[in-house]
């Protein structure tokens, strides 16, 4: 399992995130330990209230456990992993919550501990927890015979295509996969050795090179979305400067957006709108199918839960009726009969809990398999849609380039004059414009 943990505060926000039904197919509060409250919001706020008696700000330790996408992981495996992590980080006996999330056919868990030792009213120090979690993660992969990810084999080979919150939001706006976009930009960087060849490679993929306000070098697509080259290409500013030269020789973001907008003819804009409309309709269709499946699955889980609760009540009543009362109960206590009945009842309770858990996991496994089949279909459709949009972007870049061929000499002349003016202004100092 990939383990990601961090010390944090803001219990209310964390509880809202863990119980978020909008971004997850299924959310289940699996276990609460060491809290007076029996709901997650109340439990985490309780931990926050206790932390106010200390100087600790990040009074919680939050952990996510993500098994491989293809793995069928029973609840017991998650529980054993959490127990091991708890012991490894020195959090044994601390108040704890466990929540399960399912989304797009993938099931993962979140565990949250209070770091405050209520007896000493001090925060438990968890030193080097990232290193410890990496070691436990490797052990879990090996013990479950899952292929070890390259990032765990060698830290330098960790996934270079992970994306930030900004990139994820950007992908939602454009309808394109953030990893695919980063892979395209990385490919452009890898196949080029000069600024000119890099610009050509970018143009073939539907991007333009520019200099940004916050980042030194950026790529811009025809929509005006800005992508950080240092993050996408995985290189530092020094390497970018060595290959691309002085960033001030490039057009700014606003200038590049204006140029792209000026070159987009009504016909090209019509192509783009048609393609994006089709893509949006396709996304809505896929989303509708997924939502229908999720609503049905939630109903099936509720039905199983009610069935198990009713059966549990009937069995509890049957077990209670076995215990004699009054004088017979006193005689049973003297003869030891009551103890035997209690042992029988406890054994039946353990069997009933195991039976209910097996039934629940069987339903979850069946639903996950169904959701994965639907997700594979959705992924194929999205891949086709993305290829279409990327192809459109490249075609539009080519059309824009071809549309300005007659103006190439004039464009070069204007670019050269602009660059000379910038150099002259920079060399003469801030008073140059006033004295000119």
N, C-alpha and C positions, 0 to 999 in steps of 0.2 A: 504493500500500500504506500502511496505517496502521502507523507505526513507534513502538514503545514500548520505551525502553531505560532501564537504571539500573545504577549501580555497586553491587556487592554482594559479600558474602563467603559463608561457609558452603557450600563446594563440595559437600559430601555431600548436603545438602538440595536444592540445585539439580539435581544429577545425578538424584536420586530423582524430582524433579518432571518433568524432561525425558524420563525413561524410563517415566513412569507409563502403564501399559496399562489401568488401571481406568477412567480418565476419558477415554480416547481410543480410537477405533476402530483406528487404526494408528499406530505409532511407528517411525521409521526413523532410525538414525544414519547420516547421509549423508556426512559428511567429518570427519576428524580431521587437523589439521596442526600440526606443531611439538611434538608430544608423543612421549615414549618409549612410553607405554602405547597399546594398540590398542583399549581400551574406554573409555567415557565416564567411569565412576566413577574409574578409575585416572588418566585424563587430568586431570580437574578436581582431584583430590587432589594430583596432581603439581604443578599450578599453585599450590595452597595451600601446599605444602611449600616451594616457592621463595619465596613471599611472606613466609615466616617470617624470612627474612634481611633484611627491611625492616620499616618501621613501618606499612606499609599494611594497613588492615583490610579495606576493600572492594577486593580485589585482582582481581575479575572485572568485566567489562562484559557484561551480558546484554541481548539485543535480541530482540524478537518482530516478525515481518513478517506482517501480515494483509492479504491482498488482498481485494477485494470478494467478497461471497458468491457472486455469479453468474459470476465470472471463471474462465476456464480458463487457469491460469498454468503454463507449462512450467518444468522445473527450471532451465533456463538463465537465465530471467528472475529467479528468486530469486538465483542465483549472481552475476549481474551487479549486482543491487541490493546484495548483501552486499559485493561488491568496492568499489562506490562509497561505501557507508557507511564501510567500513574506511579508505578513503583520506580521507574527509571528517573522520573523528574522529582521524586520526593513529595508526591501529593496524596499519599495513601490516607484514606479516611477523611479527606477534605470534601465538603459539599460539592456535589457533581450532578450535571444534567447531560443526558444523551438524547440527541435528536437525529432521526433518519430523514434524508432527502432522496427523492427520485425524480429524475428529469431525463426525458428522451431515452429511456431504456437503461439509464445508469443509476446505480444506488450507491450512495456514500453516507458517511456519518459525521456528526459534529459532537464533540464533547467539550464541556465548559466546567472548569473548576474554580472555586473561590480560593484565592491565594492567602487569605487571612486566617491565621491560626487564632481561633476564638478564645483559647485559654490564655495565651501570651499576648494577644492583640498585636501581633506582628505579622508582616507579610513574609511568606516563604520565598526565599531567594532561589530562583531557578537559573543557575548559571550555565552558559554554553548549551542552551536547550536545542538550538538548531543542529549542532553537531550530534547531540544525543539522539534526536529524532531521525537524523540521516542514518545513524547506525541501526536503530530499531527498524527503520523502513527496509534496509537491505536484508535484515534477518527475516522479516515477514515475506519478502519476495522469494527468498531462498526456501524457506520452510513450506510455502504454499506452491512451490515449483512454478512460479510465474517467471517469464523471461525478465531479467534485470534491465531496466531502462538504461540507456547510455549515460544519462545524467547522473545515475547512481554508480555506474562503473567508473566514470571519470567526470569530475565536476566541470571540466572544461568543455564537455560535450553536452551540457544541459541544453534543453530546447531553446534555440535562438529565436523561435517564432512565437513566443508567448507575447500576449498583448496586454496593454494597460486598459483601465476603465475608459479613458478618452478614446482609444482605438476601438474598443468594443462598441461604444456609443456611435462612433463614426461608421462602423460596419452596419449598425442597425439603420442608420440614415441612408446609406448607399445601397443596402441590400447585398453587399459583397462580403465574403469571408475575410476577416482581419488577417488570418494567417496566410491566405492566398495572396492578399495584397502585399504583405511583407515579403513573401517568397518571390513575387515578381520584382519588387524593388531590389531585393538582394541579388537576384539573378542578373539584373541590369548592371549592378556594381561589379559582380564577379567576371562578367564578359568584357568589361571595358578597362582601359589603362590610361585614358586621357579624358579631359573634360568633354572634348568633342565627341569621342566615341560613347561616353556615358550619356550625353544628351541625345545622341541618335538612338541608343538602346532604350532610353526612357520614352522617347517619342513613339517608338514602335509599339510600346505597351500602353500608350495613351496618357503619358505624364510629361510635365514640363519642369525644368530645373529653375529654382529661384532662391533668393536669400530671404530668410524669415526674420521676424523681430526678436523672437525668443531663441530660436535655433539658427545656427549659422547657415545650414543648407537644408532646403526642403524640396519635396516634389509636390506638384499640384496637378490634379486631374481636371477633366473638362467641366466638372461640376463646381470646381473651386475648393474642393476638399484638400487640406494641407497635411502632408505626411512628413514626419521627421526622418531624414536620411540617416542620421547617426544611429537612431534606434532600429530602423528597418534594416540597414546594411550591417549593423553590429560592429561599426568602426568608430573610432574616436575622432574628435574634431581635427586633431593634428594630421591624421591620415586623409581626411576629407580635403583639408587645405592643400596637402601635398599634391593630390591628384587634380583637384578642381580649381586651385588658384585662389586669388583674392575674391571673397564673396561679394565685395562691393562692386565688382564688375558685372554681377548678375542683376537682372531685374528684381525688384521687390515683389512681395506676394501680391500687393494690390495692383502693381503694374502688370504682372503676369496674368492675373485674373481679368484685367481690363483688355489685355491683348487677346486672350482666349475668347472672351465674350464678343469682342469686335469681329473676330474671324468666324464665329459661328453663324452661318447663314440660316435663314428661315427653314430651308429644307433639312439641313443637318439637325437643327433643333427639333424638327418634326420627327426625324428618325429616333432621336434620343427619347422624346416623350412617348412614342409608340412602344419602344422597347421597354422602357421603365414601367409603363402602364401594364404591359403583359406580365412583366416580372412581378409587379405588385399583386395582380390578380392571382397569379400562381402561388405566391406566398400566402395570400389570404385563404386559398383553397386548402393548402397543406395545413395551415394553422387550424382551420375549421375541423378537418379530419382528426387532427391530434387532440383537439379539445373535446370532440365527441367521444373519442376512445378514453380519455382521462376521466370524463364525467361518468361514463359507464363503469370504469374500474373502481372509482370511488364508491359508487353504489354497491358494487359487489363486496368491497371490503366492509362497508357499513353493515351489509346483510350478514356477513360472516361474524362480525363482532356481536351483533344482536343475538344471533343463533347461539354463540358460545356463552354469552352472558345468561341467556335463558336456561341453557343446559347446566351451567354452573350452579344456578339457584336451585334447580331440581336436585342435583347431586349433593349440594350442601344440606338440603333438607333431609335427604336420605341418610347422610352420615350423622346428622344430629339426632335422628330418631333411633339410632343404634345405642346411644349412650343412655343407660338406665338412670332413673331419677328416684328421689326419695330414699326409702330404706333399701331398695334394690341397688340404687347407686352407691350407697354407703357400703353395702355388702360387696359390691364389685370393686370398690376402692380397697377394701380389706383383703379380698382374695386375689387382687391383681388383675381381675378381668378388665377393669377400665383401662389399665395401661396397655393391654393387648389390643383393645378396641381403638385406643388412640393411635397406636403404631399402625394398625390397619388403615385408619382414616388418613394418616399422614402419608402413607405409601400411595393411597389412591389419589390424594391431592397432587403429589409429585407426578404421577402418571397422567392425571388430567391436564396439568400444566404443560407437560411435554407433548401430549396429544394436541392441545390447542395451538402450541407453538409450531408443531409440524404442519398442521392444517393451514395456519396463517402463512408460513413460509412457502408452502406448495402453491397457494394462490398468488403470492407475490412473485414467485419464480415464473409462473405461467403468464402473469400480466407483463412482467419485464420482457419475456421472450416475444410476446405480441407487440409490445411497444418498440422493441428493437427492430422487428420486421418492418413496422411502419416507418421507423426512423431511417432505415436503409433506403426505403423507397423515397422518402423526403430528401435524403442526402443526394441520391442520384438526380432527382429533379432540380435541386438547388445547384448541383454541379453544372448541369446543362445550362441553367439560367445564368450562372456566373460566367461560364465560357462565352455565352452570348453577349453579356454586358461588357466583358473584357474585349471581345472581338469588336464590339461597337465602338469602344473607346479608342482602340487602335485605328479603326477605319476613320473615325472622326479626326484623329490626330493627322492621319495621312491626308485626309481631305483638306484640313486647315493648312497643312504644309504645301500641298499642291496649289491651294487657292492663293497663296502668297508668292508663288514662283516669279511672276512678272515683277514683283516689288522687291526681289531679293537684293539687288544692288542698292536700291534706295534704303532698304531696311538695314543692310550692313553699314551704310554710310551714317545713318541715324544712330545705330548702336555704337559705332566708333566715336562719333562726336560726343555722345552721352558719357562714354567711358573716359574720354580725354578731359571733359569738363569735371568729372568726379575726381580724377587724379589731380588736376590743377587746383581744385578747391581744397583737396586734402593737403597738398604740398604747400600751398600759400597760407594756410591757417584760417581761423574763423573770421578774420577781418577782411578776407579777400573779396567776398561778395559785396561788402559795403564800399570798398575802395574801387571796385571794378567800374 
